[in-house]
Amino acid sequence: MSNSLLLDQLAERLQQIRQTLPDSVKLIAVTKQVSIEAIQAAYELGLRDFGESRIQEAATKQAQLATLTDVTWHLIGHLQTNKAAKALELFPWIHSLDNLKLADRLNQLAASRSIKPKICLQVKILPDPNKSGWTVPELLADLPTLDRYEHLEIVGLMVIPPYGLPDAETLAVFEQASELAQQIQQQPWTNLNIRELSMGMSEDYPLAVQAGATMIRLGRTLFGSRASTT
């Protein structure tokens, strides 16, 4: 595909998406398996927030796009504890913090590097064996410990509904996530400041926006099928 055609297609999709989004919602372009050319086209169209799921793929792309110095990279995929150090090198935002062991490791590493990454806590509103994350009772029990991690800027929740739910049930998941965020924010924490809701992907982002999402993560809706961008 020529660069001009790629840019035109992307511009059309981006315009359609932006027409549905309030100014308060940040669009994160999910670039997993997306070509460098497509990412550069998205940049030319004004996008500055990009989401990756895998450490190695992100490292390769970031090296190739090193001249784009005003880009913010978001880790949106599962993070293994043994890759925490590399994740902190690559990502100022980590949306997928899903357990206390990983939180402790990230806090130690961030302290040693004098950085303070922005963090979303991944929570499962409904049981889902295919997803990582805290259940709601687990998260509420762990919040006092998470509040002690001074080198993590814990600013939000990330939620992914179970795949295949009817729209009404998906919306209910997002609404419960919004209520949970408000419940947490109303408590007198020292470090926790749950002001962001990272929820909504290509198949369900309008429902997430309706329920109060502040960040949505779009790949296919923006870039088309992966085969057309690689």
RONULO-334943 format. One record per residue (C-alpha): residue in three letters; x, y, z. Coordinates in steps of 0.2 Angstrom, whole numbers, padded with zeros to 4 digits, always signed. Layout:
N
alaXYZ/...
This chain:
230
met+0000+0000+0000/ser+0007+0017-0005/asn+0010+0030+0009/ser-0003+0042+0002/leu-0016+0029+0002/leu-0012+0023+0019/leu-0013+0041+0025/asp-0030+0044+0017/gln-0037+0028+0024/leu-0031+0032+0041/ala-0037+0050+0040/glu-0054+0044+0036/arg-0055+0032+0050/leu-0048+0044+0062/gln-0061+0057+0058/gln-0075+0045+0060/ile-0068+0040+0077/arg-0065+0058+0083/gln-0083+0063+0079/thr-0089+0050+0092/leu-0077+0055+0106/pro-0078+0069+0119/asp-0063+0080+0121/ser-0061+0072+0138/val-0057+0055+0131/lys-0039+0051+0125/leu-0037+0040+0110/ile-0023+0027+0112/ala-0018+0020+0095/val-0014+0001+0098/thr+0000-0003+0086/lys+0003-0021+0090/gln+0008-0029+0073/val+0006-0012+0065/ser+0019-0007+0052/ile+0031+0008+0056/glu+0024+0016+0040/ala+0006+0016+0048/ile+0012+0022+0065/gln+0021+0037+0056/ala+0005+0040+0046/ala-0005+0041+0063/tyr+0009+0053+0069/glu+0007+0064+0054/leu-0012+0065+0058/gly-0009+0071+0076/leu-0009+0055+0086/arg+0004+0055+0100/asp-0001+0041+0111/phe+0003+0023+0106/gly-0001+0007+0114/glu+0010-0009+0113/ser+0007-0026+0121/arg+0024-0035+0120/ile+0041-0028+0126/gln+0052-0034+0112/glu+0040-0028+0098/ala+0039-0011+0107/ala+0058-0010+0109/thr+0061-0013+0090/lys+0048+0000+0085/gln+0053+0013+0097/ala+0071+0012+0091/gln+0065+0014+0073/leu+0054+0029+0078/ala+0067+0037+0089/thr+0065+0054+0080/leu+0047+0056+0086/thr+0052+0063+0103/asp+0035+0069+0108/val+0026+0052+0108/thr+0020+0044+0124/trp+0020+0025+0124/his+0008+0015+0134/leu+0010-0004+0139/ile-0007-0012+0138/gly-0002-0030+0138/his+0002-0042+0152/leu+0018-0039+0160/gln+0029-0052+0168/thr+0039-0047+0183/asn+0055-0052+0175/lys+0052-0039+0162/ala+0048-0025+0173/ala+0065-0016+0171/lys+0063-0016+0152/ala+0045-0010+0153/leu+0051+0005+0164/glu+0064+0009+0151/leu+0051+0009+0137/phe+0034+0015+0144/pro+0030+0030+0155/trp+0012+0023+0156/ile+0008+0005+0161/his-0010+0000+0160/ser-0009-0018+0165/leu-0002-0019+0183/asp-0012-0034+0189/asn-0004-0040+0205/leu+0005-0035+0221/lys+0021-0044+0217/leu+0023-0034+0201/ala+0018-0018+0210/asp+0032-0021+0222/arg+0045-0024+0209/leu+0040-0009+0199/asn+0041+0002+0214/gln+0058-0004+0219/leu+0065-0002+0201/ala+0057+0015+0199/ala+0065+0021+0215/ser+0082+0016+0210/arg+0079+0025+0193/ser+0072+0041+0201/ile+0056+0039+0190/lys+0038+0038+0193/pro+0028+0029+0180/lys+0009+0032+0178/ile+0000+0016+0182/cys-0017+0009+0179/leu-0023-0006+0190/gln-0031-0020+0179/val-0047-0026+0187/lys-0059-0040+0182/ile-0076-0034+0186/leu-0083-0051+0180/pro-0074-0068+0182/asp-0063-0071+0167/pro-0051-0085+0166/asn-0043-0077+0150/lys-0038-0061+0158/ser-0026-0056+0172/gly-0030-0044+0185/trp-0038-0041+0202/thr-0055-0046+0206/val-0065-0032+0214/pro-0063-0039+0232/glu-0045-0043+0230/leu-0041-0025+0224/leu-0051-0017+0238/ala-0041-0028+0250/asp-0024-0023+0242/leu-0027-0004+0240/pro-0019+0000+0257/thr-0003-0009+0252/leu-0004-0001+0234/asp-0006+0016+0242/arg+0012+0014+0250/tyr+0021+0013+0234/glu+0028+0031+0233/his+0037+0028+0217/leu+0022+0023+0207/glu+0009+0036+0201/ile-0006+0025+0202/val-0019+0035+0193/gly-0032+0024+0186/leu-0041+0007+0182/met-0040-0004+0167/val-0055-0015+0163/ile-0057-0027+0148/pro-0074-0036+0149/pro-0076-0054+0145/tyr-0076-0057+0126/gly-0093-0060+0118/leu-0105-0051+0131/pro-0121-0043+0124/asp-0120-0024+0123/ala-0130-0022+0139/glu-0119-0033+0149/thr-0103-0025+0142/leu-0110-0008+0147/ala-0114-0014+0164/val-0096-0019+0166/phe-0090-0002+0161/glu-0103+0006+0173/gln-0097-0004+0187/ala-0079+0000+0184/ser-0084+0018+0184/glu-0093+0016+0201/leu-0078+0007+0208/ala-0066+0021+0203/gln-0077+0033+0211/gln-0078+0023+0227/ile-0059+0021+0228/gln-0056+0040+0224/gln-0068+0045+0238/gln-0057+0037+0251/pro-0042+0047+0259/trp-0027+0040+0251/thr-0009+0046+0252/asn-0004+0041+0234/leu-0018+0033+0225/asn-0027+0045+0213/ile-0039+0035+0203/arg-0044+0048+0190/glu-0042+0038+0174/leu-0053+0024+0167/ser-0043+0015+0153/met-0057+0004+0145/gly-0065+0002+0128/met-0057-0006+0112/ser-0063-0007+0094/glu-0078-0018+0097/asp-0085-0009+0112/tyr-0077+0009+0114/pro-0094+0018+0112/leu-0101+0009+0127/ala-0085+0013+0137/val-0086+0031+0133/gln-0105+0031+0138/ala-0099+0024+0155/gly-0086+0037+0158/ala-0070+0030+0150/thr-0056+0043+0150/met-0044+0033+0138/ile-0049+0021+0125/arg-0037+0008+0116/leu-0041+0006+0097/gly-0031-0005+0085/arg-0042-0013+0071/thr-0055+0002+0071/leu-0041+0014+0067/phe-0028+0004+0057/gly-0039-0009+0049/ser-0035-0028+0049/arg-0017-0031+0053/ala-0014-0039+0036/ser-0017-0022+0028/thr-0004-0013+0039/thr+0011-0025+0039/
